[in-house]
């Protein structure tokens, strides 16, 4: 193998290793984002449930007052 070919292979191997590190970091960020999105979804659902309970209570009170 010529020196040029060896240098190209070494460069490609180094670039491949760097790209693998970047991919791993991106995957970690995606997992964290998915977890945050799941937590936000749960919070929104809890707020909707609480909102619905408040509405039902308000409707009950309006019916009783009438």
C-alpha positions in Angstrom: 0.0 0.0 0.0 1.4 3.4 -0.9 1.9 6.1 1.6 -0.8 8.2 -0.1 -3.4 5.4 0.3 -2.4 4.8 3.9 -2.7 8.5 4.6 -6.2 8.6 3.0 -7.3 5.6 5.0 -6.0 7.1 8.2 -7.8 10.4 7.4 -11.0 8.5 6.7 -10.7 6.5 9.9 -10.2 9.6 11.9 -13.2 11.3 10.2 -15.3 8.2 10.8 -14.5 8.2 14.5 -15.4 11.9 14.7 -18.7 11.3 12.9 -19.5 8.4 15.3 -18.9 10.7 18.3 -21.1 13.4 16.8 -23.8 10.8 16.1 -23.7 9.5 19.6 -24.0 13.0 21.0 -26.9 13.7 18.7 -28.6 10.5 19.8 -28.1 11.5 23.4 -29.7 14.9 22.7 -32.6 13.2 20.9 -33.3 10.9 23.9 -33.2 13.9 26.3 -35.5 15.8 24.1 -37.9 12.8 23.9 -37.9 12.5 27.7 -38.6 16.3 28.0 -41.4 16.0 25.5 -42.9 13.1 27.4 -42.7 15.1 30.6 -44.3 18.1 29.0 -47.1 16.0 27.5 -47.8 14.5 31.0 -47.9 18.0 32.5 -50.3 19.3 29.8 -52.6 16.3 30.3 -52.6 16.9 34.1 -53.4 20.6 33.5 -56.2 19.6 31.1 -57.6 17.2 33.7 -57.4 19.9 36.4 -59.1 22.4 34.0 -61.9 20.0 33.3 -62.4 19.4 37.0 -62.6 23.2 37.6 -65.1 23.5 34.7 -67.3 20.8 36.1 -67.2 22.3 39.6 -68.1 25.7 38.1 -71.0 24.2 36.2 -72.3 22.4 39.3 -72.2 25.6 41.3 -74.0 27.5 38.5 -76.7 24.9 38.4 -77.1 24.9 42.2 -77.2 28.7 42.2 -79.9 28.8 39.6 
